[in-house]
Amino acid sequence: MKDEYDFTGATRGKFHRPEAEMVPPARLDATGLVPVAQAIANAQALARQHTADVPETSVDAFLANRRADSGE
């Protein structure tokens, strides 16, 4: 990369397309592409397996710890 670039003749927003639809990315695993929704569901199931019956891992416990750490 260069240390500096000259954008003197550039046009701001030249490639911006407000009507463009955003498609969430997919990730690869051993079997191929996995849709984002499926990847999230898998991650949530895995998290439940590792945090079941551990009250310190709940969202409420996390937020309470953050409040305590910040002095609220």
N, C-alpha and C positions, 0 to 999 in steps of 0.2 A: 504494500500500500504506500501511496505517497504520503508525505508529511502534511501536505495541504492540497485542496482541490479548489478550482475556480468555478463558481456557480454563477458567474456574471450573466451569461445568456440563458440560464435555466428558466423554466416556466413552473411556477408553484402550482401544485395540484394537477399536473398534466395527466397523470395516470389514475387519478381518483375517480371511482365509479360509485356514487352513492346508492345506485339501484342494485349493486352487486350483492349476491347472497353469500353469506359466510357459511362455509361447510366445515364443521369441526374436524380436526385431524383424526386419523385412526392410528393405532400403534401396531407394531409387529410383535407377535409372540412366536412360539415354536411352530404353531400351525398356520400362521399367515396373518392377514389383517384382522384386527378386532375393532368393531365399532366402538366409539367413545362411550356410549351408554353401557355397553357390555363390560368394558374395561372398568368403569366406575362401579358397576354392580359387583364385579369380581373383587375389586379393592375393598369395597364396603364389607363383603362377606368375609374376606380375610381378616379385616380389622376386628369384626365381631368375634371371630374365632380366638384371636389373641387377646382380646380385652374383656371377654365374657366374665362376669362375676368379679370384676375389679373396679370398684366404685371410683377410684382416682382417675380413671380413664374416660369418664363421661365428659360431655361438652360443658355441662354445668360445673363440674369440678375444675375443668381447665379454666373457665372464665373466673371462677372464684379465686383460683391461684393467681391469675393475672391481676385481678383487682387487689389482692393482698400484696403482690409484688410491687404494684404501682403506688400503693399507699392510699387507695380509695377507701 
